[in-house]
Amino acid sequence: MNQGRIWCVVNPSVGLPLFLGAVALIALLVHYALIEKTTWMAQYWGG
């Protein structure tokens, strides 16, 4: 792992939850944008 030195600066017990939380937040924002900003999503869910 070429980025292994980051854990010398950030504790893994802090950095990993922050990283995973950021990934989850971005995924939720993308899904929200798909639901709100597209016209085909409601039709897709409606069948």
Secondary structure, DSSP 8 states (H G I E B T S, - for coil): -TTGGGGGTS-HHHHHHHHHHHHHHHHHHHHHHHHHH-SHHHHHHH-
